[in-house]
């Protein structure tokens, strides 16, 4: 019979129940009977399976939004041409219009951007060109290569140009009252009126 090593003499009440020796050998120190083995948790310092990082959530600042709008401006107001008044008498209005055209061309305006309307006697250029017939006269207007001079009576046939110059060189108030609104409708950016300021203001009903 195999020998059993002598165990240390420890009182049973302090040591607890003595384990039954297995295979004729006893453990030096009683060990607790292990229960069911739990699932091994992740080792300290080693995280478990990483979850995919969620996509970055866009904040409202990252989404393109229209900025605060300024004061509402109507299209008609934004497209209204500027109006300038050059004081002149009936006799000097045509000369003032000629000087104005020269200044426009010197400032960089192309000749085809300027339309000149007269309320009294026609400009000498218009008289000369009409001598070749109305077809040739209006053909030059349609070409848009040069300053075009026309009478207020037929100015409604003229197309819109960036700058319109009106010479109030004659005609009664009825002619001026018709010519000025018509000239305004033909001016894309700028309307310049050469004439008597008092008369022009009375025709328009307000300061220009």
C-alpha positions as CSV (number, residue, x, y, z in Angstrom):
1,X,0.0,0.0,0.0
2,X,1.5,3.4,-1.0
3,X,2.6,5.7,1.7
4,X,0.6,8.9,2.3
5,X,2.6,11.9,3.2
6,X,1.9,13.3,6.6
7,X,-0.3,16.3,6.5
8,X,0.2,19.3,8.7
9,X,-1.7,19.2,11.9
10,X,-4.3,21.9,11.5
11,X,-7.5,21.8,13.5
12,X,-10.5,20.8,11.4
13,X,-12.6,23.7,12.5
14,X,-10.0,26.1,11.1
15,X,-9.1,24.1,8.0
16,X,-12.6,23.1,6.9
17,X,-13.6,19.6,5.8
18,X,-10.8,17.5,4.6
19,X,-10.8,16.6,0.9
20,X,-10.9,12.9,0.0
21,X,-7.5,11.9,-1.4
22,X,-7.5,11.0,-5.2
23,X,-5.3,8.2,-6.5
24,X,-3.9,7.7,-3.0
25,X,-2.5,11.3,-2.9
26,X,-3.8,14.3,-1.2
27,X,-3.1,17.9,-2.0
28,X,-1.0,19.8,0.4
29,X,-3.7,22.4,0.7
30,X,-7.4,21.8,0.2
31,X,-8.7,23.4,-3.0
32,X,-12.3,24.4,-3.5
33,X,-14.2,22.4,-6.1
34,X,-14.6,24.6,-9.2
35,X,-18.1,25.2,-10.4
36,X,-19.2,25.6,-14.0
37,X,-16.6,27.4,-15.9
38,X,-17.9,30.8,-17.0
39,X,-17.2,32.3,-20.4
40,X,-13.9,33.9,-20.2
41,X,-14.3,37.7,-20.2
42,X,-11.9,39.8,-22.2
43,X,-8.5,40.0,-20.6
44,X,-7.7,43.2,-18.8
45,X,-6.1,45.7,-21.1
46,X,-7.4,44.0,-24.2
47,X,-10.8,45.3,-25.4
48,X,-13.3,43.0,-27.0
49,X,-14.3,43.2,-30.6
50,X,-14.4,46.8,-31.7
51,X,-17.7,48.2,-33.0
52,X,-17.5,50.1,-36.2
53,X,-17.2,53.8,-35.7
54,X,-20.5,55.4,-36.6
55,X,-20.3,57.9,-39.4
56,X,-19.8,61.5,-38.5
57,X,-23.2,63.1,-38.1
58,X,-23.4,66.3,-40.1
59,X,-24.4,69.3,-38.2
60,X,-26.6,72.0,-39.7
61,X,-23.6,74.1,-40.1
62,X,-22.1,71.6,-42.6
63,X,-25.2,71.6,-44.7
64,X,-25.3,74.4,-47.3
65,X,-28.0,76.8,-46.5
66,X,-28.9,80.1,-48.1
67,X,-27.7,83.0,-46.0
68,X,-29.9,85.6,-44.7
69,X,-31.5,87.6,-47.5
70,X,-31.2,91.3,-47.6
71,X,-34.1,93.7,-48.2
72,X,-36.3,92.6,-51.0
73,X,-35.8,94.6,-54.2
74,X,-38.2,94.3,-57.0
75,X,-36.9,93.5,-60.4
76,X,-38.4,96.7,-61.8
77,X,-36.5,98.8,-59.3
78,X,-33.2,97.0,-59.9
79,X,-33.6,97.5,-63.7
80,X,-34.6,101.1,-63.6
81,X,-32.1,103.3,-65.4
82,X,-30.4,106.3,-63.7
83,X,-31.6,109.7,-64.8
84,X,-29.4,112.8,-65.2
85,X,-30.4,116.3,-66.1
86,X,-28.1,118.8,-68.0
87,X,-29.5,122.3,-67.9
88,X,-29.8,123.9,-71.3
89,X,-32.0,126.2,-73.2
90,X,-34.1,125.2,-76.2
91,X,-31.4,126.7,-78.5
92,X,-28.5,125.0,-76.7
93,X,-30.1,121.6,-75.9
94,X,-28.8,120.0,-79.1
95,X,-25.3,121.2,-78.6
96,X,-25.4,120.0,-75.0
97,X,-26.5,116.6,-76.2
98,X,-23.6,116.5,-78.7
99,X,-21.1,117.3,-75.9
100,X,-22.7,114.6,-73.7
101,X,-22.2,112.1,-76.5
102,X,-18.6,113.1,-76.8
103,X,-18.0,112.6,-73.1
104,X,-19.8,109.2,-73.2
105,X,-17.5,108.0,-76.0
106,X,-14.4,109.3,-74.2
107,X,-15.4,107.5,-71.1
108,X,-15.4,104.2,-72.9
109,X,-19.0,103.8,-74.2
110,X,-19.2,102.2,-77.6
111,X,-21.0,104.3,-80.2
112,X,-23.6,101.6,-80.7
113,X,-24.6,101.9,-77.1
114,X,-25.9,105.5,-77.5
115,X,-29.3,106.7,-78.8
116,X,-30.1,110.4,-79.2
117,X,-33.7,111.6,-79.3
118,X,-34.7,115.2,-80.3
119,X,-38.0,116.8,-79.5
120,X,-37.7,119.7,-82.0
121,X,-35.5,119.9,-85.1
122,X,-33.8,116.7,-86.1
123,X,-30.1,116.2,-85.7
124,X,-28.2,117.0,-88.9
125,X,-26.9,113.4,-89.0
126,X,-30.5,112.1,-89.1
127,X,-31.5,114.6,-91.8
128,X,-28.5,113.5,-93.9
129,X,-29.1,109.8,-93.5
130,X,-32.9,110.1,-94.2
131,X,-32.0,111.7,-97.5
132,X,-31.0,108.2,-98.7
133,X,-34.3,106.8,-97.7
134,X,-35.9,105.4,-94.5
135,X,-34.8,101.8,-95.3
136,X,-31.1,102.8,-95.3
137,X,-31.6,105.0,-92.3
138,X,-33.2,102.3,-90.1
139,X,-30.7,99.7,-91.4
140,X,-28.0,101.7,-89.7
141,X,-30.1,101.6,-86.5
142,X,-30.4,97.8,-86.8
143,X,-26.7,97.4,-87.4
144,X,-26.0,99.1,-84.1
145,X,-22.5,100.2,-85.1
146,X,-22.8,103.9,-84.4
147,X,-24.6,106.6,-82.4
148,X,-28.2,106.8,-83.7
149,X,-30.1,110.0,-83.9
150,X,-33.9,110.0,-84.2
151,X,-36.9,112.3,-83.8
152,X,-39.3,111.8,-80.8
153,X,-42.1,111.2,-83.3
154,X,-40.6,107.9,-84.5
155,X,-38.4,107.0,-81.5
156,X,-40.8,104.2,-80.5
157,X,-39.3,102.3,-83.4
158,X,-35.8,102.5,-81.9
159,X,-34.5,99.5,-79.8
160,X,-33.3,99.7,-76.3
161,X,-29.7,100.9,-75.8
162,X,-27.7,101.3,-72.7
163,X,-27.7,105.1,-72.8
164,X,-30.3,107.4,-74.2
165,X,-29.8,111.2,-74.5
166,X,-32.7,113.5,-75.0
167,X,-32.3,117.0,-76.4
168,X,-35.4,119.0,-75.5
169,X,-34.7,121.4,-78.4
170,X,-38.3,122.3,-79.3
171,X,-41.8,121.1,-79.4
172,X,-44.6,121.8,-77.0
173,X,-45.1,120.3,-73.6
174,X,-47.2,117.5,-75.1
175,X,-44.2,116.4,-77.2
176,X,-41.9,116.5,-74.2
177,X,-44.4,114.6,-72.1
178,X,-44.5,111.8,-74.6
179,X,-40.8,111.8,-75.5
180,X,-39.4,111.6,-71.9
181,X,-41.3,108.4,-70.8
182,X,-40.5,106.8,-74.2
183,X,-36.8,107.6,-73.8
184,X,-36.9,106.2,-70.3
185,X,-38.3,102.9,-71.7
186,X,-35.5,102.8,-74.2
187,X,-32.7,103.4,-71.7
188,X,-31.1,100.3,-70.4
189,X,-28.8,101.9,-67.8
190,X,-28.7,105.7,-68.2
191,X,-31.1,108.5,-69.4
192,X,-29.6,111.9,-69.8
193,X,-32.0,114.8,-70.5
194,X,-30.6,118.1,-71.9
195,X,-33.1,121.0,-71.5
196,X,-34.7,123.5,-69.2
197,X,-34.9,122.0,-65.8
198,X,-38.1,123.8,-64.8
199,X,-39.9,122.7,-67.9
200,X,-38.7,119.1,-67.6
201,X,-39.7,118.9,-64.0
202,X,-43.2,120.3,-64.8
203,X,-43.6,117.8,-67.6
204,X,-42.5,114.9,-65.5
205,X,-44.4,116.1,-62.4
206,X,-41.3,115.6,-60.2
207,X,-37.6,116.5,-59.9
208,X,-35.3,114.5,-62.2
